[in-house]
Amino acid sequence: MPYIVVNTSNAFDPIHQTEYATEELADTAARNLLKAQPAAIVRTAQVLKRYTAEVTVTVDEPESVEPMEEA
């Protein structure tokens, strides 16, 4: 199972997109991140499952509506 590094102090950190083949590689990446960002809160985690989803967007033309007369 692959491992990931999670920087919980920065949700937009690109490190979240990288998977590591071993726990040791993830640990090294986490330690390097801490050297670069000493205030970061960093965790390593084993990936147990991956989830994906698809979204389909469709567009329909609305029916024509006649304007109402004002009373």
Z-matrix of the N, CA and C atoms (Angstrom, degrees):
N
C 1 1.450
C 2 1.527 1 108.75
N 3 1.331 2 116.83 1 138.95
C 4 1.461 3 119.26 2 178.27
C 5 1.537 4 111.51 3 -75.29
N 6 1.317 5 114.97 4 167.41
C 7 1.452 6 123.06 5 178.98
C 8 1.517 7 109.00 6 -123.58
N 9 1.323 8 116.36 7 154.77
C 10 1.457 9 121.66 8 175.77
C 11 1.521 10 108.71 9 -129.49
N 12 1.328 11 115.07 10 162.06
C 13 1.461 12 122.56 11 173.50
C 14 1.518 13 106.63 12 -112.28
N 15 1.317 14 116.80 13 131.98
C 16 1.454 15 121.66 14 -178.26
C 17 1.522 16 108.53 15 -119.37
N 18 1.314 17 116.05 16 120.62
C 19 1.462 18 122.17 17 175.26
C 20 1.522 19 106.65 18 -95.79
N 21 1.328 20 117.57 19 95.56
C 22 1.459 21 120.56 20 -175.32
C 23 1.519 22 113.30 21 -74.00
N 24 1.324 23 117.74 22 -9.12
C 25 1.460 24 119.61 23 176.41
C 26 1.527 25 111.90 24 -90.98
N 27 1.345 26 117.85 25 -3.59
C 28 1.467 27 121.98 26 178.30
C 29 1.529 28 108.93 27 -148.91
N 30 1.315 29 116.13 28 97.54
C 31 1.465 30 121.32 29 -176.47
C 32 1.530 31 112.75 30 -65.30
N 33 1.331 32 118.34 31 -17.98
C 34 1.461 33 121.37 32 -176.50
C 35 1.526 34 112.64 33 -100.20
N 36 1.316 35 117.96 34 8.49
C 37 1.466 36 121.73 35 -178.79
C 38 1.531 37 109.31 36 -64.30
N 39 1.338 38 117.92 37 125.90
C 40 1.469 39 120.29 38 -178.93
C 41 1.527 40 114.07 39 -64.09
N 42 1.323 41 118.35 40 -13.31
C 43 1.466 42 120.28 41 178.44
C 44 1.532 43 111.31 42 -61.23
N 45 1.322 44 117.00 43 -22.62
C 46 1.467 45 120.86 44 179.55
C 47 1.527 46 112.10 45 -63.81
N 48 1.312 47 117.80 46 -19.41
C 49 1.464 48 121.80 47 -176.16
C 50 1.524 49 113.27 48 -88.38
N 51 1.318 50 117.32 49 -5.77
C 52 1.465 51 121.31 50 -174.57
C 53 1.518 52 110.89 51 -100.64
N 54 1.325 53 116.75 52 132.43
C 55 1.460 54 121.82 53 173.79
C 56 1.521 55 108.39 54 -107.34
N 57 1.323 56 115.66 55 141.87
C 58 1.464 57 121.95 56 -178.73
C 59 1.522 58 108.95 57 -114.11
N 60 1.312 59 116.71 58 140.40
C 61 1.464 60 121.77 59 -174.99
C 62 1.522 61 112.58 60 -68.79
N 63 1.325 62 116.92 61 -29.73
C 64 1.463 63 119.95 62 -177.40
C 65 1.519 64 110.81 63 -131.64
N 66 1.324 65 114.90 64 161.55
C 67 1.460 66 121.12 65 176.63
C 68 1.529 67 110.26 66 -63.31
N 69 1.318 68 117.18 67 -36.13
C 70 1.456 69 121.65 68 -179.49
C 71 1.528 70 111.51 69 -64.05
N 72 1.331 71 116.94 70 -41.53
C 73 1.471 72 120.25 71 177.93
C 74 1.525 73 110.90 72 -64.73
N 75 1.329 74 117.02 73 -41.28
C 76 1.467 75 120.67 74 177.78
C 77 1.521 76 110.40 75 -64.38
N 78 1.334 77 116.81 76 -40.25
C 79 1.462 78 121.15 77 178.70
C 80 1.531 79 110.76 78 -62.14
N 81 1.307 80 116.27 79 -42.82
C 82 1.473 81 120.56 80 178.11
C 83 1.523 82 110.65 81 -62.43
N 84 1.331 83 117.31 82 -43.54
C 85 1.462 84 120.95 83 178.77
C 86 1.523 85 110.95 84 -63.49
N 87 1.324 86 117.21 85 -40.37
C 88 1.467 87 121.02 86 179.18
C 89 1.528 88 110.49 87 -64.34
N 90 1.324 89 117.25 88 -42.82
C 91 1.468 90 120.95 89 179.57
C 92 1.527 91 110.87 90 -65.88
N 93 1.323 92 117.38 91 -38.99
C 94 1.470 93 120.76 92 176.89
C 95 1.522 94 111.06 93 -64.78
N 96 1.334 95 116.29 94 -38.83
C 97 1.463 96 119.91 95 177.23
C 98 1.528 97 110.50 96 -63.11
N 99 1.318 98 116.73 97 -41.59
C 100 1.466 99 120.02 98 178.58
C 101 1.523 100 112.28 99 -65.72
N 102 1.319 101 117.75 100 -33.17
C 103 1.467 102 120.01 101 175.47
C 104 1.523 103 110.34 102 -64.27
N 105 1.337 104 116.43 103 -39.86
C 106 1.468 105 121.45 104 -179.11
C 107 1.527 106 111.96 105 -77.67
N 108 1.339 107 116.88 106 -32.61
C 109 1.466 108 121.90 107 -177.42
C 110 1.536 109 108.89 108 -132.86
N 111 1.332 110 117.62 109 79.23
C 112 1.475 111 120.60 110 -173.79
C 113 1.533 112 114.41 111 -59.21
N 114 1.315 113 119.09 112 -24.03
C 115 1.465 114 121.13 113 -179.12
C 116 1.534 115 112.75 114 -86.67
N 117 1.321 116 117.10 115 -3.18
C 118 1.468 117 120.85 116 -176.87
C 119 1.528 118 111.23 117 -69.77
N 120 1.307 119 114.70 118 150.11
C 121 1.467 120 122.13 119 171.63
C 122 1.518 121 105.47 120 -105.93
N 123 1.333 122 116.44 121 112.72
C 124 1.459 123 121.62 122 -170.06
C 125 1.525 124 109.84 123 -121.57
N 126 1.324 125 115.23 124 139.21
C 127 1.464 126 122.18 125 176.67
C 128 1.516 127 109.04 126 -132.29
N 129 1.317 128 115.77 127 152.47
C 130 1.462 129 120.16 128 168.96
C 131 1.525 130 106.84 129 -110.00
N 132 1.316 131 115.71 130 150.46
C 133 1.465 132 120.16 131 -178.68
C 134 1.515 133 109.59 132 -146.79
N 135 1.321 134 115.13 133 147.43
C 136 1.457 135 120.80 134 175.34
C 137 1.520 136 107.98 135 -88.90
N 138 1.325 137 116.22 136 132.68
C 139 1.460 138 121.43 137 178.92
C 140 1.527 139 108.27 138 -80.30
N 141 1.319 140 116.10 139 116.33
C 142 1.463 141 120.28 140 179.21
C 143 1.524 142 112.07 141 -95.72
N 144 1.329 143 115.79 142 -36.30
C 145 1.468 144 120.79 143 179.89
C 146 1.511 145 109.32 144 -145.69
N 147 1.338 146 114.62 145 153.22
C 148 1.465 147 121.49 146 173.35
C 149 1.523 148 107.26 147 -119.29
N 150 1.304 149 115.69 148 138.41
C 151 1.461 150 120.89 149 178.60
C 152 1.517 151 109.04 150 -120.77
N 153 1.317 152 115.69 151 139.62
C 154 1.458 153 121.07 152 174.67
C 155 1.525 154 107.97 153 -135.09
N 156 1.306 155 114.69 154 160.57
C 157 1.460 156 119.85 155 179.05
C 158 1.523 157 108.74 156 -145.17
N 159 1.316 158 115.17 157 159.65
C 160 1.454 159 121.91 158 175.96
C 161 1.507 160 108.71 159 -125.70
N 162 1.316 161 115.31 160 144.14
C 163 1.455 162 121.00 161 177.89
C 164 1.520 163 107.75 162 -123.38
N 165 1.317 164 116.35 163 132.97
C 166 1.455 165 121.59 164 176.67
C 167 1.523 166 108.31 165 -113.91
N 168 1.319 167 115.91 166 129.81
C 169 1.458 168 121.34 167 179.63
C 170 1.520 169 107.56 168 -114.44
N 171 1.335 170 116.00 169 128.49
C 172 1.465 171 120.55 170 176.12
C 173 1.522 172 108.86 171 -124.19
N 174 1.309 173 115.15 172 154.39
C 175 1.460 174 120.74 173 -179.13
C 176 1.518 175 107.73 174 -128.96
N 177 1.314 176 116.13 175 131.44
C 178 1.460 177 122.37 176 174.50
C 179 1.517 178 108.57 177 -120.24
N 180 1.326 179 115.61 178 143.78
C 181 1.459 180 119.84 179 175.17
C 182 1.526 181 108.63 180 -75.67
N 183 1.321 182 118.23 181 135.37
C 184 1.464 183 119.82 182 178.60
C 185 1.526 184 110.65 183 -70.59
N 186 1.346 185 115.10 184 157.44
C 187 1.455 186 119.42 185 176.28
C 188 1.520 187 109.17 186 -70.85
N 189 1.314 188 115.67 187 151.16
C 190 1.453 189 120.63 188 178.59
C 191 1.530 190 109.25 189 -68.09
N 192 1.323 191 115.76 190 138.38
C 193 1.470 192 121.42 191 179.90
C 194 1.517 193 108.34 192 -121.03
N 195 1.323 194 115.73 193 130.38
C 196 1.463 195 120.82 194 178.30
C 197 1.519 196 108.61 195 -80.55
N 198 1.329 197 118.22 196 136.41
C 199 1.455 198 119.85 197 178.03
C 200 1.534 199 110.93 198 -64.96
N 201 1.327 200 116.39 199 144.44
C 202 1.465 201 121.46 200 178.85
C 203 1.532 202 108.92 201 -87.73
N 204 1.327 203 115.02 202 144.59
C 205 1.473 204 119.13 203 176.47
C 206 1.508 205 108.29 204 -80.14
N 207 1.344 206 114.82 205 141.62
C 208 1.463 207 119.00 206 177.63
C 209 1.504 208 109.22 207 -77.72
N 210 1.328 209 116.58 208 143.71
C 211 1.467 210 120.60 209 -178.54
C 212 1.494 211 112.11 210 -80.60
